[in-house]
């Protein structure tokens, strides 16, 4: 039986991710978050650069033309470049970005309401003055009835999870975990969040928290 792929990222991100997988027989999209701007438009003039830990921040950022940016994720860097930013550094995740950070302050972290890693706080403690501005919110949304039935059912379902919050939002909305559900977590933190909410283990965890690796692992399971 052909496996179903369930994507729970925000609508635009889910559709872009699915397109990157090529032609698929069965894809269901049921976002558990919607990205909404807060309306905050910080003045970047006093900062030497900006930290972007999500491509979502690029959508709602003030003008980035010529602004030095430090990015988490290749997709974030590509989006920033498309808006004219000068990409200084790209890392797979916030931990790697902080470990090899080579900028000087003052800097500004443009982020969502829910964020991990305490980037601004940790850089400031390390002697690099960094402020933060919440320019978008990740508002929770309910799974569709179809998505819940797929997760609770017995047909083969592949469920990639891209953030701890997404894992928690999905897990708390289902009554049971179907025997043929295969969860792929993009990081150990995501796997921990899924287990904490459902008591279940994930099928596998990406070695690197990148979209490319997630696509490769999904492709392997769809072909299996």
HUTAFEN-V47409 format. One record per residue. N is the residue number from 1. RES is the residue in one letter. PSI is psi in whole degrees, 0 to 359 (* if undefined). NEAR is the number of other C-alpha atoms within 8 Angstrom. D_FIRST is the distance of its C-alpha to the first C-alpha in Angstrom with 1 decimal. Layout:
BEGIN
{{N RES PSI NEAR D_FIRST} {N RES PSI NEAR D_FIRST}}
END
This chain:
BEGIN
{{1 X 138 3 0.0} {2 X 135 7 3.8} {3 X 151 10 6.3} {4 X 141 11 9.4} {5 X 124 10 12.8} {6 X 122 13 15.7} {7 X 129 12 19.2} {8 X 9 13 22.2} {9 X 169 12 25.1} {10 X 152 11 27.7} {11 X 306 11 26.6} {12 X 319 6 28.2} {13 X 321 8 27.1} {14 X 317 13 23.4} {15 X 321 9 23.6} {16 X 320 8 25.5} {17 X 316 8 23.1} {18 X 320 9 20.0} {19 X 326 8 22.2} {20 X 348 7 22.9} {21 X 351 9 19.3} {22 X 197 6 19.3} {23 X 126 5 17.0} {24 X 144 6 13.7} {25 X 320 6 11.1} {26 X 107 8 11.1} {27 X 130 10 14.2} {28 X 131 9 16.1} {29 X 123 10 19.7} {30 X 86 12 21.8} {31 X 137 14 24.9} {32 X 4 14 26.7} {33 X 148 12 29.8} {34 X 133 12 31.9} {35 X 122 10 34.5} {36 X 131 8 37.9} {37 X 150 9 41.2} {38 X 342 8 44.1} {39 X 356 6 46.7} {40 X 130 8 48.4} {41 X 83 7 49.8} {42 X 151 6 51.5} {43 X 119 6 54.3} {44 X 355 8 53.2} {45 X 329 5 56.8} {46 X 0 6 57.8} {47 X 150 10 54.9} {48 X 350 11 54.6} {49 X 178 13 50.9} {50 X 144 13 47.6} {51 X 130 11 44.7} {52 X 114 15 41.3} {53 X 4 14 38.4} {54 X 145 11 35.9} {55 X 337 12 35.5} {56 X 326 10 35.9} {57 X 329 14 39.5} {58 X 323 12 40.2} {59 X 324 6 39.4} {60 X 7 9 42.2} {61 X 152 10 44.6} {62 X 177 8 48.2} {63 X 125 5 49.0} {64 X 4 10 47.8} {65 X 118 8 49.6} {66 X 0 7 51.2} {67 X 129 11 50.3} {68 X 133 11 49.4} {69 X 145 14 46.0} {70 X 126 13 44.2} {71 X 146 17 40.4} {72 X 118 15 37.4} {73 X 137 13 34.5} {74 X 324 10 34.5} {75 X 321 7 33.2} {76 X 316 15 36.1} {77 X 318 13 38.5} {78 X 318 8 37.3} {79 X 319 10 37.8} {80 X 317 15 41.2} {81 X 322 10 42.3} {82 X 337 7 41.3} {83 X 12 10 43.8} {84 X 7 10 46.5} {85 X 158 13 46.4} {86 X 105 11 47.5} {87 X 120 12 44.8} {88 X 327 8 46.6} {89 X 144 8 43.8} {90 X 131 12 40.1} {91 X 158 11 38.3} {92 X 325 12 34.7} {93 X 175 10 35.7} {94 X 324 11 38.8} {95 X 316 7 39.8} {96 X 324 9 39.9} {97 X 314 15 41.8} {98 X 323 9 44.4} {99 X 326 6 44.8} {100 X 28 6 45.8} {101 X 135 6 47.4} {102 X 22 4 50.2} {103 X 170 5 51.4} {104 X 149 8 54.6} {105 X 176 10 55.1} {106 X 145 12 55.4} {107 X 166 14 51.7} {108 X 126 14 49.5} {109 X 113 14 45.9} {110 X 120 14 44.2} {111 X 176 14 41.4} {112 X 173 12 39.4} {113 X 322 9 40.4} {114 X 114 6 37.9} {115 X 150 7 38.3} {116 X 165 5 38.3} {117 X 343 6 40.6} {118 X 52 7 44.0} {119 X 307 10 44.5} {120 X 317 12 47.8} {121 X 316 8 49.3} {122 X 322 8 48.5} {123 X 320 12 49.9} {124 X 317 10 53.0} {125 X 333 7 53.6} {126 X 3 6 53.3} {127 X 7 6 56.1} {128 X 101 12 54.2} {129 X 122 11 55.0} {130 X 126 13 51.8} {131 X 173 9 51.3} {132 X 152 9 48.2} {133 X 126 10 47.4} {134 X 106 11 44.5} {135 X 357 16 43.7} {136 X 159 15 40.4} {137 X 150 13 38.6} {138 X 90 11 34.9} {139 X 132 8 34.8} {140 X 144 8 32.2} {141 X 153 8 29.8} {142 X 145 7 27.6} {143 X 149 12 23.9} {144 X 160 7 22.7} {145 X 323 6 21.6} {146 X 316 7 18.1} {147 X 317 11 18.0} {148 X 317 11 19.4} {149 X 323 8 17.0} {150 X 315 11 14.0} {151 X 322 12 16.0} {152 X 348 11 17.0} {153 X 188 10 13.8} {154 X 355 9 11.4} {155 X 152 9 8.0} {156 X 125 11 7.6} {157 X 131 13 10.5} {158 X 124 15 12.8} {159 X 98 11 16.4} {160 X 137 12 19.2} {161 X 130 13 22.6} {162 X 353 11 25.7} {163 X 153 10 28.6} {164 X 322 13 29.9} {165 X 319 8 30.7} {166 X 316 13 27.3} {167 X 316 15 25.9} {168 X 317 12 28.5} {169 X 320 10 28.0} {170 X 311 10 24.3} {171 X 323 10 24.8} {172 X 354 9 27.7} {173 X 0 9 25.9} {174 X 148 10 23.2} {175 X 332 6 24.1} {176 X 166 6 21.6} {177 X 122 11 18.9} {178 X 153 11 15.5} {179 X 341 6 14.5} {180 X 18 9 11.4} {181 X 130 13 13.5} {182 X 106 10 14.4} {183 X 130 11 17.7} {184 X 119 16 19.5} {185 X 138 14 23.2} {186 X 344 17 25.5} {187 X 163 13 28.4} {188 X 326 8 29.6} {189 X 323 8 31.2} {190 X 317 15 28.0} {191 X 320 15 26.5} {192 X 318 9 29.6} {193 X 320 12 29.5} {194 X 315 16 25.9} {195 X 319 11 27.1} {196 X 325 8 30.3} {197 X 326 10 28.7} {198 X 341 9 25.9} {199 X 359 7 26.9} {200 X 155 7 23.5} {201 X 156 7 23.2} {202 X 159 12 21.2} {203 X 323 7 18.8} {204 X 161 7 21.1} {205 X 133 11 24.1} {206 X 141 13 25.1} {207 X 323 7 28.2} {208 X 138 8 29.7} {209 X 64 11 29.2} {210 X 153 10 28.4} {211 X 326 6 26.0} {212 X 315 6 25.7} {213 X 321 11 24.5} {214 X 318 13 22.1} {215 X 319 10 20.5} {216 X 317 8 20.4} {217 X 321 10 18.7} {218 X 314 11 16.0} {219 X 319 9 15.6} {220 X 317 8 15.3} {221 X 326 8 12.6} {222 X 328 9 10.5} {223 X 342 5 11.1} {224 X * 4 10.6}}
END
